Amino acid sequence: MGQAAAVSGGVAPWALVRRAAKLVVFGAGATAVTVLTASGVLIGQARQARRVIPQAQEPPPRGDGVYGARFPGPPLTLVVLGDSSAAGYGVHRPRETPGALLATGISRRLHRPVRLHRFAVVGALSAGLVPQVDAALEHRPDLAVILVGGNDVTNRTPLPVAVGHLVTAVRTLRDAGAEVVVGTCPDLGAIQPIKPPLRWLARRWSRQLAAAQTVAVVEAGGWTVSLGDLLGPRFAAEPTRMFAWDHFHPSAEGYAIAAAALLPTALSALAGAGGVPAGPQDRGGVRSLPAAAQVAARHAGTEVSAARLGGRDRGPAGRWARLRRRRPSFWRARGAAVASPVEEGVT
């Protein structure tokens, strides 16, 4: 979710430095002086980031309840899992959290009430999804939205370990009958207090994790939306509008734009549109899942889902996947709609 939500619960600059020191100098012929100089630069950048970026101090507001109670029929159940980007750290009102924004948007589009349960925890790693999933299953969710990954990068969680925890969560939820949408790891390189070369390394690690998450989630039957630096350009252009009080996490409008990028995929997942054969107009957006994951990791707002081509789920390079990329103007328009007040309130 842009530069602010990229690191849930605050950056861990020293963890980044310890990992970066091993990669900054490429080639076996690097001298000790070069290594020490590079490490010194990274340490200085980490100190500066620690001074600028505040740590999380209090939990975000909860938005649990029923949205769209005026609509007929039994409520759909939405659960939100993950870290502070899922919990909505940085806003003051429950209706401004990502879960509430998504519940509102789904309710209005489907004309159905939506019951929201938020289990996301500030500072959570992918390993922390286990208790969240266990709690979510008690409510028999129709849709689970997961936002996680930033803390795995800053805490140096091995990529296979982080992805393994995520895919286990997705499979468990899918086996229970829930549709699953994952917002993949945000781009930590978009965080302004982190300067090059640490920023370049953070971007590289974030994209590697996002691509791996995409492959694993789609293989497990879920949908993904790349968050990347979704809000990066707007944060730079409108910092007082897009930042929350801590000048690090997104404001209510920032979360609304991120929720807008997730909403169409959430609706498609609820409609059960995954794996639909590609038509002539879709062929340009269908490719192997590994290739689709790499594209999505570089372009924020890209949806990846399973597809069939020529009557087959897989080709020579693996499972077929469909990419859908939406323009920033779409996010702005949809963000305004999703972020509007909840007239019916929360019960």
N, C-alpha and C positions, 0 to 999 in steps of 0.2 A: 504494500500500500504506500507506494511512494517513499520518499526519503525518511519520513518520520516514523511510520509504522514498521519500517524495515527491521528494526531491532526491538524486539519486544521487551519492555521493562528496562530499557537502557542499554547502551553499548558496553561491551566488555573489551576495551581497547587492548589490554595487556594480553588477552587470549589471542587476539588478532596478531599482535606483534610476535608472540612466540611462534605462531604458525608461519607468519610472513618471513621471519628471519631465515627460515629454511629454503625459501623460494625466491627471495629477492635477487640473489646473485645466481645467474644461470651459467652453467659450464663448470667443468672440473678444474679449470685453471685459475679460478678466482683467488686473489691474494688475501692474506689475513687482514691487511689494511682495508681492502675493498669491503670485506664482510663486516668488519667493525664499523666502518662508515655507514653502510646501508642499515645495519642494526640500530645505530645511533639516530639516524633520521626517523626510523619507524618508532623508536621509543619516544622521541620528541613529539611526533604526531599523536601518539597514544596519550601522552600527558595533556596535550592541548585539548583533545577530544574529551577526556575525562573532566577537564575544568568546565567545558562548555555544555556538555550534555548532562542533564540532571537524572538522577535515579528515580524510579517509581516510588511514590510515597503513600498512596492510598488506592484502594480498588476502584475501578470504574463503576458507574451506576448500573444497576441491573434493569433489564427491560422485559423480564419474564411476564407472560400474561397472554391474553387473547386479543388479537388484532382483527378488526373487521367483524366485530360481534354482531353487527346489523345484518350481515349476509346470512342466508339460510344454509342449512346442512351442518354436519359435524365438522369440527375444526381439523385442518391438516396440522400435523405436528412437525415443527422445525426445531432442530437442535444445532447449536453453534459451538464448535470445539476449537481448541488451539491456544494461542498466546494472546498478548495484549492487543494485537491487530484485530483479533476476533472479538475480544472483550470490549474494545472501544475505549481504551485508556486515553484520556485527554479531553473527553467531553463531560458535561455536567448533568445532562438530562437523559433519562432512559431512552426516550424516543430518538436520540441522536446516535445511539450505538449501532454498529453494523447489523446486529441481529434484529433490532427493532425496525431498521430501515428495510431490510429484506422482508421481514414479516409483513410490513405495510405494503410494499410493492407487490408481493405475491398475492396478498388478499385482494388488493384492488384489481389486479389483472385477471385473477381467476374467479372473483366474486365469491370467495369462500373465506370463512374465518380461519385464522392461523394461530395456533398456540405455540408460543416461543419458550424454549428452555435454553439458557446460556450456561455452558459448563467450561468455557474458556478461562484460562488462568494467566495472569500477567507473569511473564518470565518463563512460561512453560517451554520445554524442549519437546521434540517428537516423542520421546519416551514417556512424557507426561500424558499422552493421549490415552494410555491404557485405562486409568481410573475414570477419565472423562467419558470414554466409550461405554464402560460398564454402567455409569450413572445414566447415560443417555438411553441405553437400551431398556431401562425400566419404563420409559415413556413411549416405547414403540414408535419411533420417529418415521415419518414419511420421507423427510429430507434432512440430511446432515450436511452442514457447511463447515469446512475445516480450513483454517488459516494458520500455518505453522512453518517454521524453517529458519527464521532469522537468528534465533538463539542457538540453533544447532551450528550455524556458521561461526558465531562469535565464541562459542564454547568448544569449538574444534571437535564436534561429534563426527566420527568417521562417516562418510557419505553412505556406505551400505547399511550402517546401523540406523542412521536417521531415516532413510528410506524404508528400511525394514519395519520400523515401528509404524510408519505412516501406512504402508500397504497392509499391515495386519489390521489396523484400525478400519481401513476401507473395506477389506474383505469381511470383517466381523459385522460391520453395519450392513453391507450388501446381503450377507447371509440371513440377516434379520429382516430383510425386505425393504430397507431404506435406500433411497437414491442418495448419491454422495457427490458433492461438488467441492473441489479443493482449489483454493487460491494458493498458487505455488509461491516459493520463497521470494520475497521482495528483493530488490537490488540494493544491497548495502552500500554500493558505490555511489548511490545518489545522496547519501548523507553528507551534507555540506561540511560539518566540522571535521570529517575525515578527509585529509588531503592526499594527493599523489605522493609516493607510489602506493601507500596503504589503500587508498581508494580503488586503485586499479585491481589490486589483489582481492579486495572485498567484492568487487563486481564480478571477478572471475569465479570466485567460490560460490557466490549467490547464484549465478547462472548455471553452474555445474549442478548444484543441488536442485534448482528449479527444473532443469531438463530431466534429471533422474526421477524426480517426483512425478513428472508428467508421464513418463513411460510406465512407471510402476502403477500409478493410479488408474490409467486407462486400461492397462492389462487386467487390473483387478475389477473392472466394471464401473469405474467412476468417471467423472468429467473433471477437466481442469480449466482454470482461467489463470493466465500469467499476470501477475501484478507488477513485477519488475519495477521500473521507475515511473509507474502510472501517473503519479502526481509530481514527479521531479520538475518538469518545466514550469508548472503552475506554482510550485513552492518558490522557485527562484523568482518568478515574476510578481507574485502576490504573497509575500511571506506573512504579512500581518493578517491576511484573510485566510490563508490555508493552514497556518500553524495554530496549535492549541496554546494554552497559557504557558506551557513549558518550552515553547519554541522548538519542539522536537517532534511530538506526535501530531497527527493531523487534527485539524479543527472539525467541527460538525460538518462543514461543507466538504472538507477533504474526505471524510468517511462516506459522505453521500455519493461522491463521485466513484469511490472504490466499490460501494455497494451497487451502484448502477452498472458497473462492469460485470458484476457477478449475477445480477438479476436475470438477464436473458438466459444464461446457462442454467440457473436454478429452475426457471420455467420449463426449459426444454427437457431437463432431467425429470421433472415431475410428469411431463407429457409422455415420457418413455420413448424419446426419439433416438436413443443411442443405437448405433449399428445400422441405421437406415441406409439402403443402397444409394450410392452416389448417382445423381442424375447428370445430364450433360453440362448443366450450369455449375455443378459442384466439382467437376474433375480437376480444375486448377487448384482447388483447395484440399484435395485428397492426396496423401503421400504416405510413405511408411511412417510408423509411429516414431522411431528414433529421429528421422528427419524432421517430423512435425514438432517434436519436443525441442530440438535445437532452434527452430524458427520461433517458437513461442517464447523461449527463454530470452530472446533478443528483442521481442516486440510485445510490450505491455498491452493487456486487454485481449489477448488471443485465446480463444476457446479451442480446446482439443478434445475430441470424443472419438469413440470407435466408429468405423465405417466398413462397408463392404464394397468391393469393386469387382465387377465381372462375376458376381455371385459368390465371391470368396472373401473371407475375413482377413486372409494373409496373402502377402506377396513374397517375392524372393528376399526382401530385406526385413520382413517381419509383418506385424499386424498393420492393416490399413487404418489410417486416422484422418479425420476431417478437421481442417483448421477454419475458424471463422474469426476474422479480424474486424473490429469496429473502430470507426473514426472517433477522434477526441470530441468532435461536435456532438456525436451520439451520447457520449458519457455526460457531457455538460447538460444536454437537454433532459436526459433520463435522470441525472443527478438532481436536478431541480424538482422533478416530479416525485422522486423517492423521498427527498428530504422535506417535503411539505408536511405540516403538522398532522398528527394522527387525530382526526376529528372524533372518531368513535372512542378514543381513549384505550386504556389497558385495564383488563379485569383479571 
